[in-house]
C-alpha cells in the first residue's frame, strides 16, 4: 500500500491524500482547494498530479472548502465514481460548492478560466453518496469505510478504512479536521477504531487554546468597549460554517441573559445565513448539553437585536450605517467576500476594531492584520489600518495539542505503525511530532508534497 500526499503536506490547506492498493485500486481522501498562497494556489488548484479518471472512490471528511472545494474540478477532469460523506456534509457541500462556482464565474478581476462551473458542481453532487456515522459501509470487497464524529463542524468525520491489500488486512484512519472536546454546540470527537496507519491534522498542534469558561464574558467586554464606550463598529470575520454559529450562539446567550448592550448585530453573508438554517435543521448532531438548552430556547441562533443579511443592497447599506454595531461576515481569512467591503470602510477608524477568531494563513489579509500590518490591499486599493486588532482563540474549531493527544488516546500505541502529520505549518508539526514522541508514539513523519510513502 502506498500513500501519496497531493495537498496539505507541510501546509494547511488543499487536503488531498491518495491511497493506492497493490491491486491498483485508488482511494482519494478529500479533494480540497489550496488557499492563501497567491499565484501558487492558482497553479496547484489547476493540476492534480494524478489521473482523476483512474480513481476507485473519493471519501470526504467534511464540507470546508479546503477539503471539498476541488471536487467539481475532479469531476470536470474525468472522475465518474462515487463520493462518500456524511448526510450533513452533503447538505453543506450543496451550499458551499454552488457558491464557490458562482464566485469563480463572476470574478471580474480575473482573466483566468474558472476552475469549474455550476454545471460541474451539479454533476459532482449527483455522484455523492451518504453514509451515517458509526455504520460500517462496504464500498467493495477490498474497502470498508466507517465514519466517526470529529466534532469540528456539522457532519465532520474521521475516515476509518479496513482494507484488503495483497492478502493482508490493513487499517487506516484519516482524522480530517479534529474539533474541540469543549465545543459548545457539537458532540466532542469520538473514539475511533484501532489503526495501523494514522494521517492526523496538526493545525494548532503546538498550542493550547484559551479556556471556554469565560468566553461570553470576554466577548461581552469587547462589545462593551468597542461599541458602547468608543461608539465604533466591531467587525468579526468568520467562516460561514461553524465559527459564525458559535459566535451567534454566544451573543444569543448574552441577549437571553439580558447582558448584551442595545447594539445591533448583523450577519452579513448569504452563505452564513443558509448554513445557520442547516444547523437549525440538524439538532440531532448537537451535544447533550445543547440538546437540553434548546428545550428552553428553541432557536439558539436568533435574538431580537440580530439581523441576517443576504441581499447585496442591504449589505451596502451597512457601510452607510452611522451607529455602532457588530458585523459578522465571511470570509474568515478576509481574502474575499463582503468582509472586505466592511474592512475597507472601517479599518481607517481608530474607534472600530476587528475581532479575529480563527486561523489566518500568514500571507492572507487576515494574517497580515494579525501580524500588525499598518496598510493592507483590499479590492486593489491600499487601506490604512487604524482600527484595533483583537484576537479570541476560544472560538477556534480546530483541536489544540491537548485535544489532539486526547483524540489519539483511544489507540494502542504499540499497534500504530506510522503517523503522518498533515494540515499544519512545518514548525507546528515539528513541535507536535516531538510532543507525541514524548507520549510514546513512534514513526511520526511529516510527509512532503507530491511524495509517496510505502506503508
Secondary structure, 3 states (H helix, E strand, C coil): CEEEEEECCCCCCCCEEEEECCCCCEEEECCCCCCCCCHHHHHHHHCCCCCHHHCCEEECCCCCHHHHCCHHHHHHCCCCCCEEECHHHHHHHHHHHHHHHHHHHCCCCCCCCCCCCHHHHHHHHHCEEECCECCCEEEECCEEEEEEECCCCCCCEEEEEEEEECCEEEEEEECCCCCCCCCCCECCCCCCCCCCEEEEECCECCCCCCCCCCHHHHHHHHHHHHHHHCCCEEEEECCCCCHHHHHHHHHHHHHHCCCCCCCEEEEECHHHHHHHHHHHCCHHHECHHHHHHHHHCCCCCCCCCEEEECCHHHHHHHCCCCCCEEEEECCCCCCCCCHHHHHHHHCCCCCCEEEECCCCCCCCHHHHHHCCCCEEEECCEEEECCCEEEECHHHCCCCEHHHHHHHHCCCCHHHCCEEEEECCCHHHHHHHHHHHHHCCCCCEECCCCCCEEEC
